[in-house]
Amino acid sequence: MNDALPPECLTWQDAQGQEHQALWHSESGVALPTRFQLADDTLTADSALRLASSGVSLIWQGDFHNAKMLLQAMGRRLAARAEKSKKPSKKKAPAAFSQAAPPDSPHAFPHAFHLYRQATAQRAQILGRLLVPLTSDWEIPLRRAPDIQAAVQQAWGSSSQTKANAEVVAPTDHLVSLRELQGLIGAYEWRRQGVEIPALNPGPNNRIFPHYGVFSPIRGEYIDLVADAPLPVLPILPEGARSLRAFDIGVGTGVLSAVLARRGVQHIFATDLDPRALACAADNLQRLRCSGAVTLQAANLFPTTAPPQADLIVCNPPWLPGKPSSPIEGAIYDFNSQMLKGFLAQAKAHLSLHGEAWLILSDLAEHLGLRTREALLGWIAAGGLQVLGRIDTRAKHPKAMDPTDPLYAARSAELTSLWRLGHMA
């Protein structure tokens, strides 16, 4: 390391003795590598896995296609290693993750889930140590490398913007995990092609285009619930009937706001704290010609510059209590259930007398032993709310149908529910 360089910068010499410098870039917040060495096409998958497992990052200098093959081979070896480690204690098929397992069993809930997350994080950490360089123009200076300029610019902006944000003048090249780069390219394809949402009605204009870093609405159960649930019926006010007013808490891609707008809700105030989500929602709502019905605002939970109350409040918080290991995991894990509890504690104050708050929530956390139904009902009651009704649907995602998935027993029992909440009588 060169002490004169910024702390987020790496410097190394190639095989010809030429010095290279590059800024470290990690969207998931992985720390700057402290141990690294050069790697090329001569490195075997076994050697690469041994080095990466010991904490050594590999700066790839060879063929880009070979780097991808190497990463896949390392992944296969990790999977085989994990399978082998299970065999001594696995005498039966995967009732391993059944809640009937004895409490001291390594497979009992919720211990099994924590082991699963730990193993997943360790795998990501090891595979994330295969690094590739990027030039200042977002090109990969390796043989057979694809053109990724559009994908990187769409996700990170121009290289000069990145340098300005980091307050760095030099160097201009970057190092990034190949695994993270593949995720970025995949996100670019999601955004380019879009995700068809049947609940937005058949036709050409029913797609959501997720931006990089914004969770893609690939699970349609929760969207269908919002599309099908009966809207609250407002009483006739003395001054005459008025149109329904809705809040969308945690707008994400904007898909639920779009569904409500397509259902005829004319006044929707949608919030999010993530600038990427707000930009993504604005883009999608404009594409779907719904932007006239939706006002977007950067806010924590409820709008601060909107009518104080809504007739319908929709919230689809992260479903699992836990600490996200990356920004994108913030759509899945809600640390200490902060968003869920915050929403339930504040919803009554923002809900009109005859309105409904719709909480869309999976019960996977209950099957995993991470949250109890009693706790959820307690938070609802503590917020001065009562359950008016509940609409359930079974999980349809592939993992819920895959008996080989480590959490199959929990996933196959999962229900996603739309809880209709109102003022306590």
matplotlib code that plots the C-alpha trace (Angstrom):
import matplotlib.pyplot as plt

x = [0.0, 1.2, 0.6, 0.3, -2.8, -6.4, -7.4, -9.8, -7.1, -5.0, -1.7, 0.2, 2.7, 1.9, 4.1, 6.1, 6.8, 4.4, 2.7, -1.1, -3.4, -7.2, -10.0, -11.8, -15.6, -18.0, -21.8, -22.3, -19.8, -17.1, -13.9, -10.8, -8.8, -5.7, -4.3, -4.3, -2.3, -2.4, -4.2, -4.5, -5.6, -3.0, -4.7, -6.8, -10.2, -8.8, -6.0, -8.3, -10.7, -8.0, -6.6, -10.0, -11.0, -7.9, -8.8, -6.7, -8.3, -7.3, -6.8, -7.6, -5.2, -6.3, -9.1, -12.5, -14.4, -12.0, -12.6, -16.3, -15.6, -13.3, -15.9, -18.5, -16.0, -15.3, -19.0, -19.5, -16.7, -18.2, -21.6, -19.9, -18.1, -21.3, -23.1, -20.3, -20.3, -24.0, -23.7, -22.5, -25.5, -28.0, -29.5, -32.9, -34.4, -34.8, -37.1, -33.8, -35.5, -38.7, -39.8, -40.2, -36.5, -35.2, -34.2, -30.6, -30.4, -28.2, -31.2, -33.8, -35.4, -34.3, -30.8, -31.0, -31.9, -28.9, -26.7, -28.1, -27.5, -24.0, -23.2, -24.7, -22.7, -19.5, -20.0, -20.6, -17.5, -15.3, -16.6, -16.5, -12.7, -12.2, -11.6, -11.5, -10.2, -12.2, -10.8, -11.9, -14.2, -15.9, -14.2, -12.8, -9.2, -9.2, -9.4, -12.9, -14.5, -18.0, -19.0, -20.5, -20.2, -24.0, -24.7, -22.1, -23.1, -26.7, -25.9, -23.0, -23.0, -19.9, -16.5, -15.9, -19.0, -17.8, -14.4, -16.1, -18.3, -15.2, -13.3, -10.5, -8.4, -6.4, -6.3, -9.1, -9.2, -11.3, -11.3, -14.6, -15.7, -16.5, -19.5, -20.8, -20.2, -22.2, -25.1, -24.8, -25.0, -28.0, -29.7, -29.1, -30.9, -33.8, -34.1, -33.8, -36.4, -38.7, -40.8, -44.3, -47.0, -50.3, -52.0, -51.4, -53.8, -52.9, -51.3, -47.9, -47.8, -47.8, -44.1, -42.0, -38.4, -36.4, -33.3, -30.0, -30.2, -34.0, -35.6, -37.3, -41.1, -40.5, -42.8, -46.3, -48.3, -48.2, -49.0, -52.1, -53.3, -53.3, -54.9, -57.8, -58.6, -61.8, -61.0, -62.4, -65.8, -66.0, -69.2, -70.9, -69.6, -71.7, -69.9, -70.4, -68.4, -64.6, -62.2, -60.1, -56.7, -53.9, -50.4, -47.9, -45.2, -41.9, -42.6, -39.7, -40.2, -43.6, -45.5, -48.1, -48.7, -49.2, -51.7, -53.7, -53.7, -54.9, -57.7, -58.9, -57.3, -56.6, -54.5, -51.6, -48.7, -45.7, -42.6, -39.2, -35.8, -33.7, -33.0, -32.6, -36.1, -37.6, -36.0, -37.0, -40.6, -40.8, -39.5, -42.0, -45.0, -44.3, -43.9, -47.3, -48.9, -49.7, -47.5, -50.4, -52.0, -48.9, -46.8, -43.4, -41.6, -38.4, -39.6, -39.2, -42.5, -45.3, -45.4, -44.5, -45.9, -49.3, -52.8, -52.4, -54.6, -55.4, -58.3, -56.0, -52.4, -50.5, -47.2, -45.2, -42.2, -39.3, -40.6, -37.7, -36.3, -32.5, -29.6, -29.2, -25.7, -26.0, -28.2, -30.4, -31.1, -32.9, -35.9, -35.8, -34.4, -35.9, -33.4, -35.2, -38.5, -38.0, -40.1, -42.9, -43.2, -42.8, -45.6, -48.0, -47.3, -47.9, -50.6, -53.6, -52.6, -52.4, -55.6, -59.0, -61.8, -63.3, -60.1, -58.0, -54.3, -53.1, -50.1, -48.7, -46.6, -45.3, -45.4, -42.1, -40.5, -43.1, -42.2, -38.5, -39.1, -37.9, -41.3, -44.5, -48.0, -48.7, -46.0, -47.4, -51.0, -49.6, -47.9, -51.2, -53.2, -50.6, -50.9, -54.7, -55.6, -57.8, -57.9, -60.8, -59.9, -57.1, -56.6, -54.0, -52.2, -49.6, -46.1, -45.5, -41.8, -39.5, -37.8, -41.2, -41.5, -37.9, -37.4, -33.6, -33.7, -32.3, -35.4, -38.0, -40.0, -40.6, -40.9, -43.4, -45.7, -45.3, -48.4, -48.4, -51.2, -52.9, -53.9, -56.9, -56.4, -58.7, -59.3, -59.9, -63.5]
y = [0.0, 3.6, 5.9, 8.9, 7.5, 7.9, 5.2, 3.7, 3.1, 0.0, 0.0, -3.0, -4.1, -6.3, -9.1, -6.6, -4.5, -1.7, 0.0, 0.3, 2.2, 1.9, 3.1, 0.5, 0.3, -1.8, -1.1, -3.6, -1.8, -4.4, -3.0, -2.3, -5.5, -5.6, -8.8, -9.3, -10.9, -11.0, -13.9, -15.0, -17.9, -20.2, -20.2, -23.3, -23.1, -25.1, -22.7, -19.7, -21.0, -21.7, -18.2, -16.5, -18.6, -17.4, -13.8, -13.1, -11.0, -11.9, -9.1, -10.7, -10.0, -12.8, -13.5, -12.1, -15.2, -17.4, -15.3, -16.0, -19.7, -19.6, -17.9, -20.6, -23.3, -21.8, -21.6, -25.3, -26.3, -24.2, -25.9, -29.4, -28.5, -27.4, -30.5, -32.7, -31.0, -31.8, -35.6, -36.9, -35.5, -35.8, -39.3, -38.3, -36.0, -32.4, -32.4, -30.8, -27.5, -28.6, -26.8, -30.3, -30.5, -30.6, -27.2, -28.2, -29.5, -27.5, -27.4, -26.0, -22.7, -20.0, -21.3, -22.9, -19.6, -17.9, -20.7, -20.3, -16.6, -17.1, -19.6, -17.4, -14.4, -16.4, -17.7, -14.2, -12.9, -15.6, -15.3, -11.5, -11.7, -12.2, -8.7, -7.1, -3.7, -0.9, 2.0, 5.6, 5.2, 2.1, -0.4, -3.7, -3.9, -7.7, -10.0, -10.9, -8.4, -7.3, -3.6, -2.6, 1.2, 1.7, -0.6, 1.0, 4.5, 3.7, 2.4, 4.5, 7.5, 8.8, 8.0, 11.7, 11.9, 9.0, 10.7, 13.9, 12.2, 10.5, 13.8, 12.0, 13.4, 10.4, 7.6, 7.2, 3.4, 1.2, -2.3, -4.1, -7.6, -9.6, -11.0, -7.5, -6.5, -9.5, -8.3, -4.9, -6.3, -8.4, -5.3, -3.5, -6.3, -6.2, -2.4, -2.8, -5.5, -4.7, -7.0, -7.7, -7.0, -8.7, -6.7, -3.6, -5.1, -6.9, -4.9, -3.5, -0.9, -3.1, -3.4, -2.1, -1.2, -1.6, 0.6, -0.7, -1.0, -1.0, -4.4, -5.9, -6.8, -10.4, -11.9, -11.1, -12.3, -9.1, -7.0, -9.2, -8.7, -4.9, -5.2, -7.4, -6.2, -4.1, -0.4, 1.3, 2.9, 6.5, 7.9, 10.7, 13.9, 17.0, 18.8, 15.8, 12.8, 13.2, 10.9, 8.4, 9.6, 7.1, 6.9, 4.4, 3.9, 2.7, 3.2, 1.2, 0.8, 2.5, -0.7, -0.5, 3.2, 2.3, -0.4, 1.9, 4.6, 2.0, 1.2, 4.7, 6.2, 9.8, 11.2, 9.0, 10.3, 7.9, 8.0, 6.5, 7.4, 5.9, 8.4, 5.5, 4.3, 7.7, 8.1, 4.6, 5.2, 8.5, 6.8, 4.0, 6.1, 8.4, 5.3, 4.0, 7.4, 7.4, 10.2, 12.7, 10.7, 10.2, 12.7, 11.4, 12.5, 11.7, 10.8, 8.3, 6.4, 9.0, 12.1, 15.4, 17.7, 16.1, 16.1, 14.8, 11.8, 9.3, 6.9, 4.1, 3.5, 0.8, -0.6, -3.5, -3.5, -5.9, -9.3, -10.6, -9.1, -9.0, -6.8, -6.2, -7.1, -4.8, -1.9, -4.1, -6.4, -3.5, -4.6, -8.0, -7.5, -5.0, -4.6, -5.1, -4.8, -1.0, -0.2, -2.6, -1.4, 2.2, 1.9, 0.2, 2.8, 5.8, 4.6, 5.5, 9.2, 9.3, 7.2, 8.8, 7.7, 5.3, 4.4, 1.3, 0.6, -2.3, -4.1, -6.6, -9.1, -12.6, -15.0, -16.5, -14.9, -16.8, -20.1, -19.4, -18.6, -14.9, -13.4, -14.6, -14.0, -12.8, -10.2, -8.9, -8.7, -7.0, -4.3, -3.8, -3.4, -1.1, 1.2, 1.6, -0.5, -3.5, -6.2, -5.7, -8.7, -10.5, -11.8, -14.6, -16.1, -18.9, -18.2, -19.0, -18.3, -21.2, -21.7, -22.5, -25.4, -26.7, -29.5, -29.1, -25.6, -25.5, -23.6, -25.5, -26.6, -22.9, -21.6, -24.2, -23.2, -19.4, -17.2, -13.6, -11.6, -8.3, -7.2, -4.8, -2.5, 0.2, 2.3, 0.3, 0.3]
z = [0.0, -0.8, 2.3, 0.0, -1.7, -0.4, 2.1, -0.4, -3.0, -3.8, -5.6, -7.0, -9.6, -12.6, -13.9, -15.9, -12.9, -14.0, -11.1, -11.0, -8.8, -8.5, -6.3, -4.3, -5.1, -3.1, -3.2, -0.4, 1.9, 1.9, 3.4, 1.3, 0.8, 2.9, 1.4, -2.3, -5.1, -8.9, -10.6, -14.2, -16.4, -14.8, -11.4, -10.6, -9.0, -6.0, -5.5, -6.0, -3.4, -0.9, -1.2, -1.1, 1.9, 3.8, 3.1, 0.1, -2.7, -6.3, -8.8, -12.1, -15.0, -17.4, -19.8, -18.6, -19.7, -17.8, -14.7, -15.0, -15.4, -12.4, -10.2, -11.2, -10.4, -7.0, -6.3, -7.2, -4.8, -2.0, -2.6, -2.6, 0.6, 2.3, 1.2, 2.5, 5.9, 6.3, 5.6, 9.0, 10.8, 8.0, 8.1, 7.0, 4.3, 5.1, 8.0, 9.1, 9.3, 10.9, 14.0, 15.5, 15.8, 19.4, 20.8, 21.1, 17.5, 15.2, 12.8, 15.3, 14.5, 14.6, 15.0, 11.5, 9.9, 11.5, 10.3, 6.8, 6.8, 8.2, 5.5, 2.7, 4.0, 4.1, 0.6, -0.7, 1.1, -0.4, -3.9, -3.7, -3.4, -7.1, -8.4, -11.8, -12.9, -14.5, -16.4, -15.9, -18.8, -17.2, -19.5, -18.4, -19.6, -20.0, -23.0, -24.1, -21.7, -22.6, -23.0, -19.7, -20.0, -20.2, -17.3, -15.0, -15.9, -15.3, -11.8, -10.6, -12.9, -14.8, -13.4, -12.9, -10.7, -8.6, -8.1, -7.1, -4.6, -3.1, -3.2, -5.0, -7.8, -8.7, -9.6, -12.0, -12.4, -10.1, -8.7, -8.1, -7.2, -10.3, -8.4, -7.7, -11.3, -12.5, -10.2, -11.7, -15.2, -14.2, -12.8, -16.0, -17.9, -15.5, -16.0, -19.8, -20.2, -17.2, -15.1, -16.3, -13.7, -14.6, -11.9, -14.0, -16.6, -19.8, -22.5, -23.5, -20.8, -17.7, -16.9, -14.0, -14.7, -11.5, -11.1, -9.8, -6.0, -5.9, -5.1, -8.1, -7.7, -9.0, -6.3, -7.4, -4.5, -2.5, -5.7, -6.4, -2.8, -3.3, -6.7, -5.4, -1.9, -1.7, -1.4, 1.8, 1.3, 2.5, 4.1, 2.3, 3.9, 4.5, 1.7, -0.6, -1.6, -2.0, -3.7, -1.8, -0.5, -0.1, 1.4, 0.0, 2.7, 1.2, -2.4, -3.9, -7.6, -7.4, -8.3, -5.5, -6.2, -9.8, -8.9, -6.7, -9.5, -12.0, -9.6, -9.7, -6.5, -7.6, -4.7, -3.6, -1.5, -1.6, 0.5, 0.7, 2.2, -0.7, -3.5, -5.9, -5.0, -5.5, -8.9, -9.9, -8.8, -10.6, -13.8, -13.6, -12.7, -15.7, -18.0, -16.7, -17.1, -13.3, -12.2, -12.1, -9.3, -7.2, -5.2, -4.2, -1.1, 0.7, 4.2, 6.9, 6.9, 6.7, 4.4, 6.1, 3.4, 2.6, 4.1, 7.7, 7.2, 4.5, 3.9, 2.8, 4.0, 2.3, 3.7, 2.5, 5.0, 4.9, 6.0, 8.2, 11.3, 10.9, 10.0, 6.2, 5.0, 1.9, 0.8, -1.4, 1.6, 3.2, 1.2, 2.9, 6.4, 8.9, 11.8, 15.1, 13.1, 13.3, 10.2, 11.0, 14.6, 13.5, 11.0, 13.4, 16.1, 13.9, 11.5, 13.6, 13.7, 9.9, 9.3, 8.7, 11.0, 8.4, 6.6, 6.5, 6.9, 4.7, 6.1, 3.6, 5.4, 4.9, 7.9, 7.0, 10.1, 12.2, 10.6, 11.2, 14.8, 14.4, 15.3, 16.9, 15.8, 19.3, 19.0, 15.8, 17.2, 20.3, 18.1, 16.2, 19.4, 21.0, 18.1, 18.7, 15.7, 15.3, 12.6, 10.3, 8.1, 6.5, 3.0, 2.6, -0.4, -0.6, -1.7, -5.3, -5.7, -6.7, -3.3, -1.8, -4.2, -3.9, -1.3, -1.6, -0.3, 3.3, 4.5, 2.5, 5.6, 6.4, 2.9, 1.8, 4.7, 4.0, 3.6, 2.5, 4.1, 3.6, 7.1, 7.0, 10.0, 11.3, 14.4, 17.5, 18.4]

ax = plt.figure().add_subplot(projection="3d")
ax.plot(x, y, z, "-o")
ax.set_aspect("equal")
plt.show()
